[in-house]
């Protein structure tokens, strides 16, 4: 696989992952109460804990995107 194909794959992967992150944030922002009701049926969570879990998970996902997509892409561009 040549470097141009890897760059294209990383760009598509980056775009796909950011779309997932944006959808997640949008659903979390717009449908917060219904998501909380759904999850509180299964787990006994306070609203603050629910929010903290989602914000931490979004941050971890974003760090994963940066480490697994952006860093290799920048390294390929610099080479």
N, CA, C and O atoms as a CHARMM CRD file, in Angstrom:
* protein
*
  316
    1    1 UNK  N      0.85000  -1.17300   0.00000 PROA 1      0.00000
    2    1 UNK  CA     0.00000   0.00000   0.00000 PROA 1      0.00000
    3    1 UNK  C      0.89800   1.23900   0.00000 PROA 1      0.00000
    4    1 UNK  O      1.79300   1.37300   0.83400 PROA 1      0.00000
    5    2 UNK  N      0.64900   2.11400  -0.92300 PROA 2      0.00000
    6    2 UNK  CA     1.48900   3.30900  -1.03400 PROA 2      0.00000
    7    2 UNK  C      1.05200   4.39700  -0.04300 PROA 2      0.00000
    8    2 UNK  O     -0.07000   4.36400   0.46300 PROA 2      0.00000
    9    3 UNK  N      1.93400   5.35200   0.22900 PROA 3      0.00000
   10    3 UNK  CA     1.60700   6.39400   1.21700 PROA 3      0.00000
   11    3 UNK  C      0.39100   7.24800   0.85600 PROA 3      0.00000
   12    3 UNK  O     -0.31800   7.71500   1.74800 PROA 3      0.00000
   13    4 UNK  N      0.14500   7.45600  -0.41800 PROA 4      0.00000
   14    4 UNK  CA    -1.03100   8.24500  -0.81200 PROA 4      0.00000
   15    4 UNK  C     -2.32900   7.53300  -0.45900 PROA 4      0.00000
   16    4 UNK  O     -3.30000   8.17100  -0.05100 PROA 4      0.00000
   17    5 UNK  N     -2.34800   6.22600  -0.61400 PROA 5      0.00000
   18    5 UNK  CA    -3.53900   5.45700  -0.24800 PROA 5      0.00000
   19    5 UNK  C     -3.74200   5.46900   1.26300 PROA 5      0.00000
   20    5 UNK  O     -4.87500   5.54000   1.73700 PROA 5      0.00000
   21    6 UNK  N     -2.66000   5.40000   2.01300 PROA 6      0.00000
   22    6 UNK  CA    -2.76400   5.45400   3.47200 PROA 6      0.00000
   23    6 UNK  C     -3.25400   6.82600   3.91100 PROA 6      0.00000
   24    6 UNK  O     -4.07600   6.92500   4.82100 PROA 6      0.00000
   25    7 UNK  N     -2.75600   7.89600   3.27000 PROA 7      0.00000
   26    7 UNK  CA    -3.22400   9.24800   3.59000 PROA 7      0.00000
   27    7 UNK  C     -4.72600   9.38000   3.33000 PROA 7      0.00000
   28    7 UNK  O     -5.45800   9.93900   4.14600 PROA 7      0.00000
   29    8 UNK  N     -5.17100   8.86700   2.20100 PROA 8      0.00000
   30    8 UNK  CA    -6.59800   8.94100   1.87400 PROA 8      0.00000
   31    8 UNK  C     -7.42600   8.15700   2.88900 PROA 8      0.00000
   32    8 UNK  O     -8.48200   8.61600   3.32300 PROA 8      0.00000
   33    9 UNK  N     -6.94200   6.97700   3.26200 PROA 9      0.00000
   34    9 UNK  CA    -7.64300   6.16800   4.25500 PROA 9      0.00000
   35    9 UNK  C     -7.72100   6.89300   5.59700 PROA 9      0.00000
   36    9 UNK  O     -8.76600   6.88100   6.24800 PROA 9      0.00000
   37   10 UNK  N     -6.62800   7.51900   6.01000 PROA 10     0.00000
   38   10 UNK  CA    -6.62700   8.24400   7.28200 PROA 10     0.00000
   39   10 UNK  C     -7.54100   9.46200   7.24100 PROA 10     0.00000
   40   10 UNK  O     -8.17900   9.78600   8.24200 PROA 10     0.00000
   41   11 UNK  N     -7.61300  10.13800   6.10200 PROA 11     0.00000
   42   11 UNK  CA    -8.51100  11.29000   5.97400 PROA 11     0.00000
   43   11 UNK  C     -9.96800  10.84600   6.05000 PROA 11     0.00000
   44   11 UNK  O    -10.77300  11.48500   6.72700 PROA 11     0.00000
   45   12 UNK  N    -10.31500   9.75500   5.36300 PROA 12     0.00000
   46   12 UNK  CA   -11.68400   9.23600   5.44300 PROA 12     0.00000
   47   12 UNK  C    -12.01400   8.76100   6.85200 PROA 12     0.00000
   48   12 UNK  O    -13.11800   8.99100   7.34400 PROA 12     0.00000
   49   13 UNK  N    -11.07600   8.11200   7.49000 PROA 13     0.00000
   50   13 UNK  CA   -11.26600   7.65500   8.85900 PROA 13     0.00000
   51   13 UNK  C    -11.43700   8.83700   9.80900 PROA 13     0.00000
   52   13 UNK  O    -12.28100   8.80100  10.70500 PROA 13     0.00000
   53   14 UNK  N    -10.64400   9.87600   9.61400 PROA 14     0.00000
   54   14 UNK  CA   -10.74600  11.07900  10.42900 PROA 14     0.00000
   55   14 UNK  C    -12.12100  11.72000  10.26400 PROA 14     0.00000
   56   14 UNK  O    -12.75800  12.08600  11.25200 PROA 14     0.00000
   57   15 UNK  N    -12.57300  11.85400   9.04000 PROA 15     0.00000
   58   15 UNK  CA   -13.88300  12.45600   8.78000 PROA 15     0.00000
   59   15 UNK  C    -15.00200  11.60800   9.39400 PROA 15     0.00000
   60   15 UNK  O    -15.92000  12.14700  10.01100 PROA 15     0.00000
   61   16 UNK  N    -14.92700  10.29800   9.22800 PROA 16     0.00000
   62   16 UNK  CA   -15.94500   9.40100   9.77500 PROA 16     0.00000
   63   16 UNK  C    -16.00100   9.49400  11.29500 PROA 16     0.00000
   64   16 UNK  O    -17.08300   9.55900  11.87900 PROA 16     0.00000
   65   17 UNK  N    -14.83300   9.50100  11.93200 PROA 17     0.00000
   66   17 UNK  CA   -14.79000   9.56400  13.39000 PROA 17     0.00000
   67   17 UNK  C    -15.29200  10.90300  13.91700 PROA 17     0.00000
   68   17 UNK  O    -15.97000  10.94100  14.94400 PROA 17     0.00000
   69   18 UNK  N    -14.97600  11.99500  13.24000 PROA 18     0.00000
   70   18 UNK  CA   -15.48700  13.28800  13.68300 PROA 18     0.00000
   71   18 UNK  C    -16.99100  13.40300  13.46300 PROA 18     0.00000
   72   18 UNK  O    -17.67200  14.06200  14.24800 PROA 18     0.00000
   73   19 UNK  N    -17.52100  12.78200  12.42200 PROA 19     0.00000
   74   19 UNK  CA   -18.97400  12.76000  12.22500 PROA 19     0.00000
   75   19 UNK  C    -19.63500  12.01500  13.38300 PROA 19     0.00000
   76   19 UNK  O    -20.65800  12.46200  13.90200 PROA 19     0.00000
   77   20 UNK  N    -19.06600  10.89600  13.78700 PROA 20     0.00000
   78   20 UNK  CA   -19.59700  10.15700  14.93400 PROA 20     0.00000
   79   20 UNK  C    -19.55300  11.02100  16.18900 PROA 20     0.00000
   80   20 UNK  O    -20.51800  11.05800  16.95300 PROA 20     0.00000
   81   21 UNK  N    -18.44000  11.71600  16.40400 PROA 21     0.00000
   82   21 UNK  CA   -18.30400  12.56700  17.58300 PROA 21     0.00000
   83   21 UNK  C    -19.31400  13.71300  17.56400 PROA 21     0.00000
   84   21 UNK  O    -19.89300  14.04000  18.60000 PROA 21     0.00000
   85   22 UNK  N    -19.52900  14.31700  16.41800 PROA 22     0.00000
   86   22 UNK  CA   -20.48600  15.42600  16.30400 PROA 22     0.00000
   87   22 UNK  C    -21.91500  14.92800  16.52600 PROA 22     0.00000
   88   22 UNK  O    -22.70400  15.59700  17.19400 PROA 22     0.00000
   89   23 UNK  N    -22.25100  13.76700  15.97600 PROA 23     0.00000
   90   23 UNK  CA   -23.58300  13.19400  16.19000 PROA 23     0.00000
   91   23 UNK  C    -23.78100  12.87000  17.66100 PROA 23     0.00000
   92   23 UNK  O    -24.83800  13.15200  18.22300 PROA 23     0.00000
   93   24 UNK  N    -22.76900  12.27700  18.28700 PROA 24     0.00000
   94   24 UNK  CA   -22.84300  11.94900  19.71100 PROA 24     0.00000
   95   24 UNK  C    -23.09800  13.21300  20.54200 PROA 24     0.00000
   96   24 UNK  O    -23.97100  13.23000  21.41000 PROA 24     0.00000
   97   25 UNK  N    -22.32800  14.26300  20.26400 PROA 25     0.00000
   98   25 UNK  CA   -22.51300  15.51000  21.00600 PROA 25     0.00000
   99   25 UNK  C    -23.88700  16.11200  20.73100 PROA 25     0.00000
  100   25 UNK  O    -24.53700  16.61800  21.64600 PROA 25     0.00000
  101   26 UNK  N    -24.33200  16.06200  19.47900 PROA 26     0.00000
  102   26 UNK  CA   -25.64800  16.60700  19.14300 PROA 26     0.00000
  103   26 UNK  C    -26.77500  15.87200  19.84100 PROA 26     0.00000
  104   26 UNK  O    -27.68800  16.49700  20.38100 PROA 26     0.00000
  105   27 UNK  N    -26.71700  14.55800  19.83300 PROA 27     0.00000
  106   27 UNK  CA   -27.75200  13.77800  20.51700 PROA 27     0.00000
  107   27 UNK  C    -27.68100  14.02600  22.01500 PROA 27     0.00000
  108   27 UNK  O    -28.71200  14.16200  22.67400 PROA 27     0.00000
  109   28 UNK  N    -26.47600  14.08400  22.55100 PROA 28     0.00000
  110   28 UNK  CA   -26.31500  14.35000  23.97600 PROA 28     0.00000
  111   28 UNK  C    -26.86500  15.71900  24.34900 PROA 28     0.00000
  112   28 UNK  O    -27.48800  15.86700  25.40000 PROA 28     0.00000
  113   29 UNK  N    -26.64600  16.71300  23.51300 PROA 29     0.00000
  114   29 UNK  CA   -27.11600  18.06500  23.80800 PROA 29     0.00000
  115   29 UNK  C    -28.62600  18.21100  23.61200 PROA 29     0.00000
  116   29 UNK  O    -29.30900  18.81900  24.43700 PROA 29     0.00000
  117   30 UNK  N    -29.13400  17.65800  22.52800 PROA 30     0.00000
  118   30 UNK  CA   -30.53800  17.87300  22.17700 PROA 30     0.00000
  119   30 UNK  C    -31.49500  16.89500  22.85000 PROA 30     0.00000
  120   30 UNK  O    -32.65100  17.23700  23.09700 PROA 30     0.00000
  121   31 UNK  N    -31.03400  15.69300  23.14700 PROA 31     0.00000
  122   31 UNK  CA   -31.90900  14.67800  23.73300 PROA 31     0.00000
  123   31 UNK  C    -31.36400  14.19900  25.07000 PROA 31     0.00000
  124   31 UNK  O    -31.42700  13.01100  25.38800 PROA 31     0.00000
  125   32 UNK  N    -30.83100  15.12700  25.84700 PROA 32     0.00000
  126   32 UNK  CA   -30.19000  14.77800  27.11300 PROA 32     0.00000
  127   32 UNK  C    -31.15600  14.08500  28.07100 PROA 32     0.00000
  128   32 UNK  O    -30.82000  13.06200  28.66600 PROA 32     0.00000
  129   33 UNK  N    -32.34000  14.63800  28.21400 PROA 33     0.00000
  130   33 UNK  CA   -33.28100  14.08400  29.19200 PROA 33     0.00000
  131   33 UNK  C    -33.74700  12.68700  28.81300 PROA 33     0.00000
  132   33 UNK  O    -33.83400  11.80900  29.67100 PROA 33     0.00000
  133   34 UNK  N    -34.04400  12.47400  27.55200 PROA 34     0.00000
  134   34 UNK  CA   -34.49100  11.14200  27.15000 PROA 34     0.00000
  135   34 UNK  C    -33.34900  10.12000  27.21900 PROA 34     0.00000
  136   34 UNK  O    -33.57800   8.95700  27.54900 PROA 34     0.00000
  137   35 UNK  N    -32.13100  10.54900  26.91100 PROA 35     0.00000
  138   35 UNK  CA   -30.99000   9.64200  27.07500 PROA 35     0.00000
  139   35 UNK  C    -30.78200   9.30100  28.54100 PROA 35     0.00000
  140   35 UNK  O    -30.49900   8.15200  28.87700 PROA 35     0.00000
  141   36 UNK  N    -30.91900  10.28200  29.40900 PROA 36     0.00000
  142   36 UNK  CA   -30.74800  10.03000  30.83800 PROA 36     0.00000
  143   36 UNK  C    -31.82600   9.08000  31.35400 PROA 36     0.00000
  144   36 UNK  O    -31.52900   8.16700  32.12400 PROA 36     0.00000
  145   37 UNK  N    -33.06800   9.28700  30.93600 PROA 37     0.00000
  146   37 UNK  CA   -34.14000   8.37900  31.36200 PROA 37     0.00000
  147   37 UNK  C    -33.88200   6.95900  30.88900 PROA 37     0.00000
  148   37 UNK  O    -34.10900   6.00300  31.63100 PROA 37     0.00000
  149   38 UNK  N    -33.40800   6.81800  29.65800 PROA 38     0.00000
  150   38 UNK  CA   -33.12000   5.49200  29.12500 PROA 38     0.00000
  151   38 UNK  C    -32.01400   4.80600  29.92500 PROA 38     0.00000
  152   38 UNK  O    -32.14200   3.63800  30.29100 PROA 38     0.00000
  153   39 UNK  N    -30.93400   5.53000  30.19400 PROA 39     0.00000
  154   39 UNK  CA   -29.81900   4.92500  30.91300 PROA 39     0.00000
  155   39 UNK  C    -30.10700   4.74500  32.39500 PROA 39     0.00000
  156   39 UNK  O    -29.56900   3.82900  33.01700 PROA 39     0.00000
  157   40 UNK  N    -30.93400   5.58900  32.96700 PROA 40     0.00000
  158   40 UNK  CA   -31.23800   5.44800  34.39300 PROA 40     0.00000
  159   40 UNK  C    -32.15900   4.25100  34.65100 PROA 40     0.00000
  160   40 UNK  O    -32.31000   3.83300  35.79900 PROA 40     0.00000
  161   41 UNK  N    -32.76300   3.70700  33.62500 PROA 41     0.00000
  162   41 UNK  CA   -33.51700   2.45500  33.79600 PROA 41     0.00000
  163   41 UNK  C    -32.57800   1.29800  34.08600 PROA 41     0.00000
  164   41 UNK  O    -32.91300   0.39400  34.85200 PROA 41     0.00000
  165   42 UNK  N    -31.41200   1.32600  33.47800 PROA 42     0.00000
  166   42 UNK  CA   -30.46100   0.22700  33.62200 PROA 42     0.00000
  167   42 UNK  C    -29.48900   0.43300  34.77500 PROA 42     0.00000
  168   42 UNK  O    -29.10600  -0.52400  35.44600 PROA 42     0.00000
  169   43 UNK  N    -29.09000   1.68500  35.00600 PROA 43     0.00000
  170   43 UNK  CA   -28.09000   2.00100  36.02100 PROA 43     0.00000
  171   43 UNK  C    -28.63300   3.10500  36.91900 PROA 43     0.00000
  172   43 UNK  O    -29.37800   3.97300  36.46500 PROA 43     0.00000
  173   44 UNK  N    -28.26200   3.06900  38.17600 PROA 44     0.00000
  174   44 UNK  CA   -28.66700   4.15900  39.06800 PROA 44     0.00000
  175   44 UNK  C    -27.57800   5.23100  39.02200 PROA 44     0.00000
  176   44 UNK  O    -26.56600   5.14500  39.71700 PROA 44     0.00000
  177   45 UNK  N    -27.81400   6.23800  38.19000 PROA 45     0.00000
  178   45 UNK  CA   -26.86000   7.31900  37.97600 PROA 45     0.00000
  179   45 UNK  C    -27.51300   8.64800  38.31000 PROA 45     0.00000
  180   45 UNK  O    -28.69100   8.86400  38.02500 PROA 45     0.00000
  181   46 UNK  N    -26.74200   9.53200  38.91400 PROA 46     0.00000
  182   46 UNK  CA   -27.22700  10.89600  39.05300 PROA 46     0.00000
  183   46 UNK  C    -26.99500  11.61800  37.72100 PROA 46     0.00000
  184   46 UNK  O    -26.24300  11.14100  36.87100 PROA 46     0.00000
  185   47 UNK  N    -27.62900  12.73600  37.55400 PROA 47     0.00000
  186   47 UNK  CA   -27.47500  13.49900  36.31800 PROA 47     0.00000
  187   47 UNK  C    -26.02800  13.95700  36.16100 PROA 47     0.00000
  188   47 UNK  O    -25.48400  13.95400  35.05700 PROA 47     0.00000
  189   48 UNK  N    -25.40900  14.34900  37.27200 PROA 48     0.00000
  190   48 UNK  CA   -24.01700  14.81500  37.22300 PROA 48     0.00000
  191   48 UNK  C    -23.07000  13.69000  36.80800 PROA 48     0.00000
  192   48 UNK  O    -22.14400  13.90600  36.02500 PROA 48     0.00000
  193   49 UNK  N    -23.30600  12.49400  37.33500 PROA 49     0.00000
  194   49 UNK  CA   -22.47600  11.34800  36.96400 PROA 49     0.00000
  195   49 UNK  C    -22.67100  10.97700  35.50100 PROA 49     0.00000
  196   49 UNK  O    -21.71300  10.66600  34.79300 PROA 49     0.00000
  197   50 UNK  N    -23.91600  11.01300  35.06100 PROA 50     0.00000
  198   50 UNK  CA   -24.22800  10.72900  33.65600 PROA 50     0.00000
  199   50 UNK  C    -23.51900  11.70900  32.73100 PROA 50     0.00000
  200   50 UNK  O    -22.92800  11.30700  31.72900 PROA 50     0.00000
  201   51 UNK  N    -23.57800  13.00000  33.07000 PROA 51     0.00000
  202   51 UNK  CA   -22.91000  14.02400  32.27000 PROA 51     0.00000
  203   51 UNK  C    -21.39400  13.83200  32.28000 PROA 51     0.00000
  204   51 UNK  O    -20.74000  13.94200  31.24300 PROA 51     0.00000
  205   52 UNK  N    -20.84500  13.54500  33.45300 PROA 52     0.00000
  206   52 UNK  CA   -19.39800  13.36200  33.56400 PROA 52     0.00000
  207   52 UNK  C    -18.92200  12.16000  32.75700 PROA 52     0.00000
  208   52 UNK  O    -17.86400  12.21200  32.12900 PROA 52     0.00000
  209   53 UNK  N    -19.68900  11.09000  32.77000 PROA 53     0.00000
  210   53 UNK  CA   -19.31900   9.89700  31.99100 PROA 53     0.00000
  211   53 UNK  C    -19.31300  10.21900  30.50200 PROA 53     0.00000
  212   53 UNK  O    -18.39500   9.82800  29.78100 PROA 53     0.00000
  213   54 UNK  N    -20.33600  10.92700  30.04300 PROA 54     0.00000
  214   54 UNK  CA   -20.40400  11.23200  28.61500 PROA 54     0.00000
  215   54 UNK  C    -19.32800  12.21900  28.18500 PROA 54     0.00000
  216   54 UNK  O    -18.71600  12.04300  27.13200 PROA 54     0.00000
  217   55 UNK  N    -19.08800  13.25400  28.98300 PROA 55     0.00000
  218   55 UNK  CA   -18.04800  14.21000  28.62200 PROA 55     0.00000
  219   55 UNK  C    -16.67000  13.55500  28.64200 PROA 55     0.00000
  220   55 UNK  O    -15.84900  13.81500  27.76200 PROA 55     0.00000
  221   56 UNK  N    -16.41000  12.71600  29.63200 PROA 56     0.00000
  222   56 UNK  CA   -15.12300  12.02200  29.68900 PROA 56     0.00000
  223   56 UNK  C    -14.97600  11.04800  28.52500 PROA 56     0.00000
  224   56 UNK  O    -13.89200  10.91300  27.95800 PROA 56     0.00000
  225   57 UNK  N    -16.05300  10.37900  28.17100 PROA 57     0.00000
  226   57 UNK  CA   -15.99800   9.44700  27.04000 PROA 57     0.00000
  227   57 UNK  C    -15.77700  10.17600  25.72200 PROA 57     0.00000
  228   57 UNK  O    -15.03400   9.70300  24.86300 PROA 57     0.00000
  229   58 UNK  N    -16.42100  11.32700  25.56300 PROA 58     0.00000
  230   58 UNK  CA   -16.19000  12.12000  24.34800 PROA 58     0.00000
  231   58 UNK  C    -14.75300  12.61700  24.28400 PROA 58     0.00000
  232   58 UNK  O    -14.14000  12.63000  23.21600 PROA 58     0.00000
  233   59 UNK  N    -14.21900  13.02400  25.42700 PROA 59     0.00000
  234   59 UNK  CA   -12.82400  13.48000  25.45800 PROA 59     0.00000
  235   59 UNK  C    -11.87500  12.33600  25.13000 PROA 59     0.00000
  236   59 UNK  O    -10.91800  12.52700  24.37900 PROA 59     0.00000
  237   60 UNK  N    -12.12000  11.15800  25.67700 PROA 60     0.00000
  238   60 UNK  CA   -11.28400   9.99400  25.38800 PROA 60     0.00000
  239   60 UNK  C    -11.37300   9.60700  23.91600 PROA 60     0.00000
  240   60 UNK  O    -10.35900   9.26800  23.30400 PROA 60     0.00000
  241   61 UNK  N    -12.56900   9.65200  23.34400 PROA 61     0.00000
  242   61 UNK  CA   -12.75400   9.35300  21.92500 PROA 61     0.00000
  243   61 UNK  C    -11.99700  10.35900  21.06000 PROA 61     0.00000
  244   61 UNK  O    -11.37300   9.98800  20.06600 PROA 61     0.00000
  245   62 UNK  N    -12.05500  11.63500  21.44500 PROA 62     0.00000
  246   62 UNK  CA   -11.35900  12.67100  20.68400 PROA 62     0.00000
  247   62 UNK  C     -9.84300  12.48700  20.77800 PROA 62     0.00000
  248   62 UNK  O     -9.13800  12.68000  19.78800 PROA 62     0.00000
  249   63 UNK  N     -9.33800  12.12000  21.95000 PROA 63     0.00000
  250   63 UNK  CA    -7.90600  11.83100  22.08900 PROA 63     0.00000
  251   63 UNK  C     -7.52300  10.63600  21.23400 PROA 63     0.00000
  252   63 UNK  O     -6.45700  10.62800  20.61800 PROA 63     0.00000
  253   64 UNK  N     -8.37800   9.63500  21.19100 PROA 64     0.00000
  254   64 UNK  CA    -8.12800   8.47600  20.32400 PROA 64     0.00000
  255   64 UNK  C     -8.07800   8.86100  18.86500 PROA 64     0.00000
  256   64 UNK  O     -7.24300   8.35300  18.11700 PROA 64     0.00000
  257   65 UNK  N     -8.96500   9.75500  18.44500 PROA 65     0.00000
  258   65 UNK  CA    -8.94500  10.23000  17.06100 PROA 65     0.00000
  259   65 UNK  C     -7.62700  10.92600  16.77200 PROA 65     0.00000
  260   65 UNK  O     -7.01300  10.71700  15.72600 PROA 65     0.00000
  261   66 UNK  N     -7.20000  11.75900  17.71800 PROA 66     0.00000
  262   66 UNK  CA    -5.95600  12.49800  17.50900 PROA 66     0.00000
  263   66 UNK  C     -4.74700  11.55800  17.44200 PROA 66     0.00000
  264   66 UNK  O     -3.87400  11.72700  16.59100 PROA 66     0.00000
  265   67 UNK  N     -4.69900  10.58400  18.32500 PROA 67     0.00000
  266   67 UNK  CA    -3.54800   9.67700  18.35400 PROA 67     0.00000
  267   67 UNK  C     -3.54000   8.68300  17.19500 PROA 67     0.00000
  268   67 UNK  O     -2.47800   8.35600  16.66600 PROA 67     0.00000
  269   68 UNK  N     -4.71200   8.20600  16.80300 PROA 68     0.00000
  270   68 UNK  CA    -4.77400   7.13600  15.80900 PROA 68     0.00000
  271   68 UNK  C     -5.04400   7.61100  14.38500 PROA 68     0.00000
  272   68 UNK  O     -4.85900   6.84500  13.43900 PROA 68     0.00000
  273   69 UNK  N     -5.47600   8.85600  14.21300 PROA 69     0.00000
  274   69 UNK  CA    -5.73800   9.36900  12.86800 PROA 69     0.00000
  275   69 UNK  C     -4.89100  10.58800  12.52600 PROA 69     0.00000
  276   69 UNK  O     -4.22300  10.61900  11.49200 PROA 69     0.00000
  277   70 UNK  N     -4.92200  11.58400  13.39200 PROA 70     0.00000
  278   70 UNK  CA    -4.23700  12.82900  13.06500 PROA 70     0.00000
  279   70 UNK  C     -2.72600  12.68400  13.14200 PROA 70     0.00000
  280   70 UNK  O     -2.01500  13.14700  12.24900 PROA 70     0.00000
  281   71 UNK  N     -2.22200  12.04500  14.20100 PROA 71     0.00000
  282   71 UNK  CA    -0.76300  11.90800  14.35100 PROA 71     0.00000
  283   71 UNK  C     -0.13700  11.12900  13.19800 PROA 71     0.00000
  284   71 UNK  O      0.86400  11.59500  12.65400 PROA 71     0.00000
  285   72 UNK  N     -0.66700   9.96800  12.79000 PROA 72     0.00000
  286   72 UNK  CA    -0.07300   9.29100  11.63400 PROA 72     0.00000
  287   72 UNK  C     -0.20200  10.08500  10.33500 PROA 72     0.00000
  288   72 UNK  O      0.68500  10.04300   9.48200 PROA 72     0.00000
  289   73 UNK  N     -1.30800  10.80700  10.19400 PROA 73     0.00000
  290   73 UNK  CA    -1.49500  11.61900   8.98000 PROA 73     0.00000
  291   73 UNK  C     -0.48700  12.74900   8.91600 PROA 73     0.00000
  292   73 UNK  O      0.08700  13.00500   7.85700 PROA 73     0.00000
  293   74 UNK  N     -0.26300  13.42700  10.02300 PROA 74     0.00000
  294   74 UNK  CA     0.74000  14.48700  10.05000 PROA 74     0.00000
  295   74 UNK  C      2.14400  13.90700   9.80500 PROA 74     0.00000
  296   74 UNK  O      2.95600  14.50800   9.10100 PROA 74     0.00000
  297   75 UNK  N      2.41300  12.75500  10.38100 PROA 75     0.00000
  298   75 UNK  CA     3.72100  12.10700  10.15800 PROA 75     0.00000
  299   75 UNK  C      3.91400  11.75300   8.68300 PROA 75     0.00000
  300   75 UNK  O      5.01500  11.90300   8.15500 PROA 75     0.00000
  301   76 UNK  N      2.87300  11.29200   8.02100 PROA 76     0.00000
  302   76 UNK  CA     2.99600  10.98000   6.58400 PROA 76     0.00000
  303   76 UNK  C      3.16000  12.24200   5.76600 PROA 76     0.00000
  304   76 UNK  O      3.89000  12.24400   4.77500 PROA 76     0.00000
  305   77 UNK  N      2.49200  13.32200   6.16000 PROA 77     0.00000
  306   77 UNK  CA     2.65000  14.56500   5.41800 PROA 77     0.00000
  307   77 UNK  C      4.05600  15.13200   5.57100 PROA 77     0.00000
  308   77 UNK  O      4.58000  15.75300   4.64600 PROA 77     0.00000
  309   78 UNK  N      4.67300  14.92300   6.74000 PROA 78     0.00000
  310   78 UNK  CA     6.00300  15.45700   6.97800 PROA 78     0.00000
  311   78 UNK  C      7.09600  14.64200   6.31800 PROA 78     0.00000
  312   78 UNK  O      8.19200  15.15400   6.09100 PROA 78     0.00000
  313   79 UNK  N      6.82300  13.39300   6.00800 PROA 79     0.00000
  314   79 UNK  CA     7.84800  12.52700   5.40900 PROA 79     0.00000
  315   79 UNK  C      7.97000  12.76400   3.93800 PROA 79     0.00000
  316   79 UNK  O      8.78400  12.12200   3.27400 PROA 79     0.00000
